C-alpha cells in the first residue's frame, strides 16, 4: 500500500501517512472551500488501510491550528471510521495543541468526550 502525502496550502493541512510505521498525521489549518472533496482521498486511503490493520498499533496525530465547521464534520466522520475499526483497541489518536491555543484544547476535549472506544490523548506541544 502506498503512503499518502498531501502538501499544506494556505487553507489546507499537510497530510502524511507512513504505512510501514503505522502513523497518520494531519497538521496545519483546514478551511478548504470544499472540505468533503479535499478529504475524499484521505478517507479512501484510511478505509483501505483500516481494512488491513489487523492487530497492529496505529497512531493518528492531529495538530490542527484552525479548522472550519465543514472540516469539523469530516473530522467527525474520520473519527467514526476509526472507532468502527478499533475492535482490537489498537488505534491511538494524539490531539496535539499549543498551550496558547485554548480553542484547540477545548475542541480536543470535546472530541475526547465523544470518542468512547478510542484512546484519545491530549498532547501539549513542546
VMD Tcl script that builds the backbone (N, CA, C; Angstrom):
set m [mol new atoms 378]
animate dup $m
set s [atomselect $m all]
$s set {name element resname resid chain x y z} {
  {N N UNK 1 A 0.842 -1.171 0.000}
  {CA C UNK 1 A 0.000 0.000 0.000}
  {C C UNK 1 A 0.889 1.237 0.000}
  {N N UNK 2 A 0.542 2.213 -0.806}
  {CA C UNK 2 A 1.322 3.439 -0.911}
  {C C UNK 2 A 1.013 4.376 0.249}
  {N N UNK 3 A 2.016 5.184 0.597}
  {CA C UNK 3 A 1.802 6.241 1.579}
  {C C UNK 3 A 0.993 7.352 0.929}
  {N N UNK 4 A 0.330 8.131 1.760}
  {CA C UNK 4 A -0.441 9.282 1.294}
  {C C UNK 4 A 0.318 10.533 1.686}
  {N N UNK 5 A 0.501 11.457 0.751}
  {CA C UNK 5 A 1.186 12.715 1.038}
  {C C UNK 5 A 0.440 13.838 0.334}
  {N N UNK 6 A -0.081 14.774 1.136}
  {CA C UNK 6 A -0.739 15.960 0.605}
  {C C UNK 6 A -0.044 17.153 1.248}
  {N N UNK 7 A 0.527 18.002 0.422}
  {CA C UNK 7 A 1.233 19.171 0.934}
  {C C UNK 7 A 0.258 20.221 1.433}
  {N N UNK 8 A 0.690 20.937 2.460}
  {CA C UNK 8 A -0.129 22.007 3.033}
  {C C UNK 8 A -0.231 23.185 2.065}
  {N N UNK 9 A -1.349 23.863 2.134}
  {CA C UNK 9 A -1.530 25.128 1.428}
  {C C UNK 9 A -1.959 26.155 2.481}
  {N N UNK 10 A -2.283 27.319 2.031}
  {CA C UNK 10 A -2.741 28.362 2.952}
  {C C UNK 10 A -3.976 27.908 3.739}
  {N N UNK 11 A -4.844 27.139 3.091}
  {CA C UNK 11 A -6.109 26.781 3.737}
  {C C UNK 11 A -6.320 25.271 3.901}
  {N N UNK 12 A -5.295 24.470 3.642}
  {CA C UNK 12 A -5.423 23.022 3.830}
  {C C UNK 12 A -4.208 22.485 4.581}
  {N N UNK 13 A -4.413 21.452 5.384}
  {CA C UNK 13 A -3.314 20.915 6.192}
  {C C UNK 13 A -2.400 19.995 5.394}
  {N N UNK 14 A -1.224 19.788 5.950}
  {CA C UNK 14 A -0.346 18.746 5.437}
  {C C UNK 14 A -0.883 17.420 5.965}
  {N N UNK 15 A -0.961 16.443 5.089}
  {CA C UNK 15 A -1.425 15.116 5.480}
  {C C UNK 15 A -0.385 14.118 5.014}
  {N N UNK 16 A 0.037 13.276 5.938}
  {CA C UNK 16 A 1.076 12.306 5.619}
  {C C UNK 16 A 0.777 10.995 6.323}
  {N N UNK 17 A 0.900 9.924 5.587}
  {CA C UNK 17 A 0.755 8.598 6.176}
  {C C UNK 17 A 2.048 7.825 5.964}
  {N N UNK 18 A 2.425 7.068 6.951}
  {CA C UNK 18 A 3.581 6.191 6.876}
  {C C UNK 18 A 3.062 4.778 7.114}
  {N N UNK 19 A 2.800 4.086 6.030}
  {CA C UNK 19 A 2.181 2.760 6.087}
  {C C UNK 19 A 3.014 1.780 6.906}
  {N N UNK 20 A 4.325 1.766 6.679}
  {CA C UNK 20 A 5.179 0.787 7.345}
  {C C UNK 20 A 5.267 1.016 8.851}
  {N N UNK 21 A 5.208 2.282 9.275}
  {CA C UNK 21 A 5.320 2.606 10.702}
  {C C UNK 21 A 3.974 2.882 11.359}
  {N N UNK 22 A 2.883 2.729 10.597}
  {CA C UNK 22 A 1.523 2.863 11.127}
  {C C UNK 22 A 1.273 4.220 11.776}
  {N N UNK 23 A 1.637 5.260 11.035}
  {CA C UNK 23 A 1.464 6.634 11.508}
  {C C UNK 23 A 0.684 7.410 10.463}
  {N N UNK 24 A -0.210 8.259 10.952}
  {CA C UNK 24 A -1.015 9.110 10.079}
  {C C UNK 24 A -1.059 10.502 10.705}
  {N N UNK 25 A -0.595 11.513 9.986}
  {CA C UNK 25 A -0.508 12.877 10.516}
  {C C UNK 25 A -1.350 13.851 9.704}
  {N N UNK 26 A -2.035 14.735 10.421}
  {CA C UNK 26 A -2.716 15.888 9.817}
  {C C UNK 26 A -2.256 17.107 10.604}
  {N N UNK 27 A -1.638 18.075 9.917}
  {CA C UNK 27 A -1.062 19.234 10.612}
  {C C UNK 27 A -1.299 20.516 9.822}
  {N N UNK 28 A -1.772 21.535 10.528}
  {CA C UNK 28 A -1.931 22.847 9.912}
  {C C UNK 28 A -3.345 23.372 10.045}
  {N N UNK 29 A -3.709 24.242 9.121}
  {CA C UNK 29 A -5.051 24.825 9.066}
  {C C UNK 29 A -5.906 24.041 8.089}
  {N N UNK 30 A -7.210 23.982 8.371}
  {CA C UNK 30 A -8.115 23.260 7.484}
  {C C UNK 30 A -9.399 24.060 7.287}
  {N N UNK 31 A -9.404 24.846 6.217}
  {CA C UNK 31 A -10.628 25.546 5.830}
  {C C UNK 31 A -10.732 25.602 4.303}
  {N N UNK 32 A -10.679 24.406 3.669}
  {CA C UNK 32 A -10.810 24.371 2.211}
  {C C UNK 32 A -12.215 24.791 1.787}
  {N N UNK 33 A -12.311 25.227 0.555}
  {CA C UNK 33 A -13.614 25.635 0.022}
  {C C UNK 33 A -14.608 24.476 0.061}
  {N N UNK 34 A -14.132 23.277 -0.260}
  {CA C UNK 34 A -14.982 22.090 -0.236}
  {C C UNK 34 A -14.264 21.004 0.570}
  {N N UNK 35 A -14.524 20.967 1.864}
  {CA C UNK 35 A -13.826 20.033 2.752}
  {C C UNK 35 A -14.085 18.583 2.365}
  {N N UNK 36 A -15.312 18.285 1.994}
  {CA C UNK 36 A -15.646 16.905 1.623}
  {C C UNK 36 A -14.789 16.452 0.441}
  {N N UNK 37 A -14.646 17.294 -0.550}
  {CA C UNK 37 A -13.830 16.958 -1.723}
  {C C UNK 37 A -12.359 16.843 -1.339}
  {N N UNK 38 A -11.866 17.788 -0.533}
  {CA C UNK 38 A -10.452 17.761 -0.135}
  {C C UNK 38 A -10.117 16.480 0.618}
  {N N UNK 39 A -10.976 16.077 1.547}
  {CA C UNK 39 A -10.690 14.930 2.394}
  {C C UNK 39 A -11.087 13.586 1.779}
  {N N UNK 40 A -11.711 13.586 0.624}
  {CA C UNK 40 A -12.147 12.333 -0.006}
  {C C UNK 40 A -10.982 11.357 -0.195}
  {N N UNK 41 A -9.823 11.779 -0.760}
  {CA C UNK 41 A -8.729 10.805 -0.886}
  {C C UNK 41 A -8.173 10.357 0.464}
  {N N UNK 42 A -8.270 11.204 1.468}
  {CA C UNK 42 A -7.820 10.857 2.816}
  {C C UNK 42 A -8.713 9.751 3.383}
  {N N UNK 43 A -10.010 9.940 3.272}
  {CA C UNK 43 A -10.956 8.933 3.761}
  {C C UNK 43 A -10.818 7.622 2.996}
  {N N UNK 44 A -10.593 7.704 1.700}
  {CA C UNK 44 A -10.407 6.487 0.901}
  {C C UNK 44 A -9.151 5.743 1.334}
  {N N UNK 45 A -8.055 6.475 1.543}
  {CA C UNK 45 A -6.815 5.851 1.985}
  {C C UNK 45 A -7.031 5.189 3.345}
  {N N UNK 46 A -7.649 5.915 4.274}
  {CA C UNK 46 A -7.888 5.366 5.608}
  {C C UNK 46 A -8.749 4.114 5.558}
  {N N UNK 47 A -9.783 4.144 4.753}
  {CA C UNK 47 A -10.668 2.980 4.644}
  {C C UNK 47 A -9.890 1.753 4.175}
  {N N UNK 48 A -9.051 1.929 3.159}
  {CA C UNK 48 A -8.246 0.810 2.666}
  {C C UNK 48 A -7.249 0.358 3.729}
  {N N UNK 49 A -6.581 1.317 4.352}
  {CA C UNK 49 A -5.591 0.987 5.378}
  {C C UNK 49 A -6.232 0.246 6.547}
  {N N UNK 50 A -7.348 0.763 7.044}
  {CA C UNK 50 A -8.004 0.151 8.202}
  {C C UNK 50 A -8.477 -1.263 7.901}
  {N N UNK 51 A -8.792 -1.532 6.643}
  {CA C UNK 51 A -9.176 -2.883 6.243}
  {C C UNK 51 A -8.032 -3.875 6.354}
  {N N UNK 52 A -6.790 -3.367 6.423}
  {CA C UNK 52 A -5.607 -4.223 6.511}
  {C C UNK 52 A -4.912 -4.127 7.868}
  {N N UNK 53 A -5.470 -3.381 8.798}
  {CA C UNK 53 A -4.787 -3.054 10.049}
  {C C UNK 53 A -4.505 -4.274 10.922}
  {N N UNK 54 A -5.458 -5.148 11.073}
  {CA C UNK 54 A -5.354 -6.333 11.925}
  {C C UNK 54 A -4.984 -5.934 13.347}
  {N N UNK 55 A -3.901 -6.477 13.905}
  {CA C UNK 55 A -3.550 -6.239 15.303}
  {C C UNK 55 A -2.475 -5.176 15.498}
  {N N UNK 56 A -2.068 -4.523 14.426}
  {CA C UNK 56 A -1.002 -3.518 14.549}
  {C C UNK 56 A -1.524 -2.254 15.212}
  {N N UNK 57 A -0.668 -1.597 15.986}
  {CA C UNK 57 A -0.990 -0.292 16.563}
  {C C UNK 57 A -0.973 0.746 15.447}
  {N N UNK 58 A -1.851 1.719 15.551}
  {CA C UNK 58 A -1.964 2.767 14.544}
  {C C UNK 58 A -2.108 4.095 15.268}
  {N N UNK 59 A -1.170 5.015 15.034}
  {CA C UNK 59 A -1.186 6.323 15.682}
  {C C UNK 59 A -1.650 7.392 14.699}
  {N N UNK 60 A -2.663 8.137 15.113}
  {CA C UNK 60 A -3.170 9.262 14.332}
  {C C UNK 60 A -2.803 10.528 15.100}
  {N N UNK 61 A -1.973 11.365 14.485}
  {CA C UNK 61 A -1.518 12.602 15.109}
  {C C UNK 61 A -2.196 13.778 14.419}
  {N N UNK 62 A -2.951 14.549 15.188}
  {CA C UNK 62 A -3.671 15.700 14.631}
  {C C UNK 62 A -3.213 16.963 15.337}
  {N N UNK 63 A -2.642 17.849 14.558}
  {CA C UNK 63 A -2.209 19.140 15.073}
  {C C UNK 63 A -2.842 20.217 14.199}
  {N N UNK 64 A -4.093 20.498 14.490}
  {CA C UNK 64 A -4.841 21.469 13.699}
  {C C UNK 64 A -4.907 22.789 14.452}
  {N N UNK 65 A -4.398 23.814 13.826}
  {CA C UNK 65 A -4.362 25.134 14.441}
  {C C UNK 65 A -5.728 25.791 14.340}
  {N N UNK 66 A -6.318 25.691 13.163}
  {CA C UNK 66 A -7.656 26.235 12.928}
  {C C UNK 66 A -8.349 25.335 11.923}
  {N N UNK 67 A -9.654 25.116 12.114}
  {CA C UNK 67 A -10.439 24.423 11.093}
  {C C UNK 67 A -11.868 24.925 11.150}
  {N N UNK 68 A -12.509 24.905 9.986}
  {CA C UNK 68 A -13.881 25.409 9.885}
  {C C UNK 68 A -14.886 24.293 10.179}
  {N N UNK 69 A -16.161 24.656 10.170}
  {CA C UNK 69 A -17.197 23.696 10.538}
  {C C UNK 69 A -17.309 22.542 9.546}
  {N N UNK 70 A -17.079 22.797 8.259}
  {CA C UNK 70 A -17.157 21.682 7.299}
  {C C UNK 70 A -15.982 20.721 7.489}
  {N N UNK 71 A -14.828 21.232 7.888}
  {CA C UNK 71 A -13.699 20.347 8.218}
  {C C UNK 71 A -14.004 19.561 9.491}
  {N N UNK 72 A -14.654 20.205 10.466}
  {CA C UNK 72 A -15.026 19.516 11.702}
  {C C UNK 72 A -15.954 18.338 11.408}
  {N N UNK 73 A -16.868 18.514 10.468}
  {CA C UNK 73 A -17.777 17.439 10.078}
  {C C UNK 73 A -16.996 16.262 9.494}
  {N N UNK 74 A -16.027 16.566 8.632}
  {CA C UNK 74 A -15.219 15.498 8.040}
  {C C UNK 74 A -14.368 14.823 9.115}
  {N N UNK 75 A -13.822 15.604 10.036}
  {CA C UNK 75 A -13.046 15.008 11.128}
  {C C UNK 75 A -13.914 14.064 11.953}
  {N N UNK 76 A -15.149 14.453 12.206}
  {CA C UNK 76 A -16.076 13.584 12.922}
  {C C UNK 76 A -16.287 12.284 12.147}
  {N N UNK 77 A -16.435 12.392 10.829}
  {CA C UNK 77 A -16.583 11.186 10.002}
  {C C UNK 77 A -15.338 10.304 10.089}
  {N N UNK 78 A -14.161 10.928 10.089}
  {CA C UNK 78 A -12.907 10.170 10.208}
  {C C UNK 78 A -12.843 9.478 11.566}
  {N N UNK 79 A -13.196 10.196 12.624}
  {CA C UNK 79 A -13.183 9.592 13.955}
  {C C UNK 79 A -14.169 8.432 14.038}
  {N N UNK 80 A -15.337 8.581 13.415}
  {CA C UNK 80 A -16.314 7.487 13.389}
  {C C UNK 80 A -15.736 6.268 12.678}
  {N N UNK 81 A -15.037 6.496 11.578}
  {CA C UNK 81 A -14.414 5.410 10.829}
  {C C UNK 81 A -13.360 4.716 11.702}
  {N N UNK 82 A -12.581 5.507 12.427}
  {CA C UNK 82 A -11.555 4.940 13.301}
  {C C UNK 82 A -12.186 4.149 14.447}
  {N N UNK 83 A -13.261 4.679 15.032}
  {CA C UNK 83 A -13.947 3.957 16.113}
  {C C UNK 83 A -14.468 2.613 15.631}
  {N N UNK 84 A -15.051 2.608 14.458}
  {CA C UNK 84 A -15.606 1.367 13.908}
  {C C UNK 84 A -14.521 0.323 13.678}
  {N N UNK 85 A -13.326 0.774 13.306}
  {CA C UNK 85 A -12.225 -0.147 13.000}
  {C C UNK 85 A -11.418 -0.536 14.230}
  {N N UNK 86 A -11.763 -0.009 15.380}
  {CA C UNK 86 A -10.947 -0.175 16.580}
  {C C UNK 86 A -11.348 -1.388 17.415}
  {N N UNK 87 A -11.675 -2.474 16.790}
  {CA C UNK 87 A -12.140 -3.646 17.534}
  {C C UNK 87 A -11.056 -4.228 18.442}
  {N N UNK 88 A -9.796 -4.082 18.082}
  {CA C UNK 88 A -8.702 -4.611 18.904}
  {C C UNK 88 A -8.087 -3.543 19.807}
  {N N UNK 89 A -8.732 -2.395 19.875}
  {CA C UNK 89 A -8.250 -1.274 20.683}
  {C C UNK 89 A -6.799 -0.941 20.364}
  {N N UNK 90 A -6.510 -0.865 19.075}
  {CA C UNK 90 A -5.141 -0.626 18.646}
  {C C UNK 90 A -4.951 0.734 17.970}
  {N N UNK 91 A -5.969 1.572 17.981}
  {CA C UNK 91 A -5.878 2.888 17.354}
  {C C UNK 91 A -5.758 3.950 18.436}
  {N N UNK 92 A -4.765 4.811 18.267}
  {CA C UNK 92 A -4.487 5.878 19.225}
  {C C UNK 92 A -4.560 7.212 18.491}
  {N N UNK 93 A -5.297 8.152 19.052}
  {CA C UNK 93 A -5.345 9.496 18.491}
  {C C UNK 93 A -4.604 10.424 19.440}
  {N N UNK 94 A -3.664 11.170 18.885}
  {CA C UNK 94 A -2.946 12.188 19.635}
  {C C UNK 94 A -3.390 13.546 19.107}
  {N N UNK 95 A -4.127 14.275 19.924}
  {CA C UNK 95 A -4.607 15.616 19.570}
  {C C UNK 95 A -3.562 16.597 20.118}
  {N N UNK 96 A -2.757 17.143 19.224}
  {CA C UNK 96 A -1.637 17.990 19.615}
  {C C UNK 96 A -2.080 19.447 19.567}
  {N N UNK 97 A -1.856 20.151 20.674}
  {CA C UNK 97 A -2.296 21.544 20.746}
  {C C UNK 97 A -1.201 22.409 21.359}
  {N N UNK 98 A -1.194 23.655 20.968}
  {CA C UNK 98 A -0.284 24.644 21.534}
  {C C UNK 98 A -0.942 25.186 22.796}
  {N N UNK 99 A -0.186 25.323 23.886}
  {CA C UNK 99 A -0.788 25.774 25.141}
  {C C UNK 99 A -1.383 27.172 25.031}
  {N N UNK 100 A -0.959 27.961 24.039}
  {CA C UNK 100 A -1.518 29.297 23.831}
  {C C UNK 100 A -2.827 29.275 23.046}
  {N N UNK 101 A -3.206 28.106 22.525}
  {CA C UNK 101 A -4.415 27.975 21.715}
  {C C UNK 101 A -5.478 27.226 22.519}
  {N N UNK 102 A -6.200 27.971 23.355}
  {CA C UNK 102 A -7.218 27.356 24.208}
  {C C UNK 102 A -8.341 26.719 23.400}
  {N N UNK 103 A -8.656 27.304 22.238}
  {CA C UNK 103 A -9.712 26.732 21.395}
  {C C UNK 103 A -9.358 25.320 20.954}
  {N N UNK 104 A -8.098 25.110 20.567}
  {CA C UNK 104 A -7.672 23.781 20.118}
  {C C UNK 104 A -7.793 22.770 21.255}
  {N N UNK 105 A -7.442 23.181 22.467}
  {CA C UNK 105 A -7.584 22.291 23.616}
  {C C UNK 105 A -9.060 21.996 23.887}
  {N N UNK 106 A -9.902 23.033 23.871}
  {CA C UNK 106 A -11.336 22.842 24.118}
  {C C UNK 106 A -11.959 21.889 23.105}
  {N N UNK 107 A -11.621 22.064 21.849}
  {CA C UNK 107 A -12.181 21.198 20.797}
  {C C UNK 107 A -11.663 19.775 20.969}
  {N N UNK 108 A -10.389 19.642 21.298}
  {CA C UNK 108 A -9.836 18.313 21.560}
  {C C UNK 108 A -10.565 17.623 22.705}
  {N N UNK 109 A -10.874 18.387 23.755}
  {CA C UNK 109 A -11.613 17.810 24.884}
  {C C UNK 109 A -13.013 17.374 24.467}
  {N N UNK 110 A -13.650 18.148 23.589}
  {CA C UNK 110 A -14.977 17.766 23.096}
  {C C UNK 110 A -14.915 16.476 22.297}
  {N N UNK 111 A -13.933 16.382 21.393}
  {CA C UNK 111 A -13.775 15.143 20.632}
  {C C UNK 111 A -13.493 13.978 21.580}
  {N N UNK 112 A -12.639 14.200 22.560}
  {CA C UNK 112 A -12.275 13.150 23.514}
  {C C UNK 112 A -13.514 12.604 24.229}
  {N N UNK 113 A -14.418 13.491 24.622}
  {CA C UNK 113 A -15.652 13.062 25.298}
  {C C UNK 113 A -16.540 12.223 24.389}
  {N N UNK 114 A -16.559 12.553 23.107}
  {CA C UNK 114 A -17.429 11.863 22.158}
  {C C UNK 114 A -16.902 10.491 21.740}
  {N N UNK 115 A -15.607 10.292 21.853}
  {CA C UNK 115 A -14.985 9.068 21.349}
  {C C UNK 115 A -14.691 8.122 22.505}
  {N N UNK 116 A -15.623 7.224 22.746}
  {CA C UNK 116 A -15.527 6.356 23.908}
  {C C UNK 116 A -14.616 5.152 23.702}
  {N N UNK 117 A -14.524 4.647 22.492}
  {CA C UNK 117 A -13.761 3.413 22.296}
  {C C UNK 117 A -12.366 3.645 21.723}
  {N N UNK 118 A -11.962 4.903 21.589}
  {CA C UNK 118 A -10.624 5.200 21.082}
  {C C UNK 118 A -9.770 5.791 22.196}
  {N N UNK 119 A -8.503 5.417 22.205}
  {CA C UNK 119 A -7.567 6.102 23.094}
  {C C UNK 119 A -7.305 7.474 22.476}
  {N N UNK 120 A -7.699 8.517 23.174}
  {CA C UNK 120 A -7.615 9.880 22.659}
  {C C UNK 120 A -6.792 10.701 23.641}
  {N N UNK 121 A -5.562 11.024 23.239}
  {CA C UNK 121 A -4.627 11.735 24.107}
  {C C UNK 121 A -4.586 13.217 23.741}
  {N N UNK 122 A -4.690 14.068 24.744}
  {CA C UNK 122 A -4.468 15.496 24.560}
  {C C UNK 122 A -2.998 15.748 24.844}
  {N N UNK 123 A -2.272 16.205 23.829}
  {CA C UNK 123 A -0.826 16.340 23.925}
  {C C UNK 123 A -0.434 17.794 23.754}
  {N N UNK 124 A 0.126 18.378 24.825}
  {CA C UNK 124 A 0.573 19.764 24.736}
  {C C UNK 124 A 1.867 19.808 23.935}
  {N N UNK 125 A 1.893 20.679 22.934}
  {CA C UNK 125 A 3.064 20.811 22.062}
  {C C UNK 125 A 4.223 21.385 22.857}
  {N N UNK 126 A 5.363 20.761 22.713}
  {CA C UNK 126 A 6.573 21.217 23.408}
  {C C UNK 126 A 7.193 22.401 22.701}
}
mol reanalyze $m
mol bondsrecalc $m
mol representation Tube
mol addrep $m
